[in-house]
């Protein structure tokens, strides 16, 4: 299954870590009223993306890895929705939202391709 020494070698994990850092920068700008709503949910979603890639990789089973990549994809879609809410509420600017959207779509495509490739190897 593994062709990498570590999950950290996976480009999709690296890009999702970069997205996590960028999302945290956006999250810091949200109003305090969102502390127990949007902020909390966004933090869980964004951390879940690279975390599930890493956890699935560590399971040493292709089927498990696929399942965790799918969970990561779900978390990414949650985050995309939450960032759009932030944009629509004018918590973040269009350029920031557009950059996030571009990067998250790229990660979604990478996750889909990796899932497809792993399924073909079963």
Secondary structure, DSSP 8 states (H G I E B T S, - for coil): ---SSSGGG-HHHHHHHHHHHHHHHHHTTS-GGGTTTHHHHHHHHHHHHHHHHHHHHHT--HHHHHHHHHHHHHHHHHHHHHHHHHHHTTSS-HHHHHHHHHHHHHHHHHHHHHHHHHHHT-
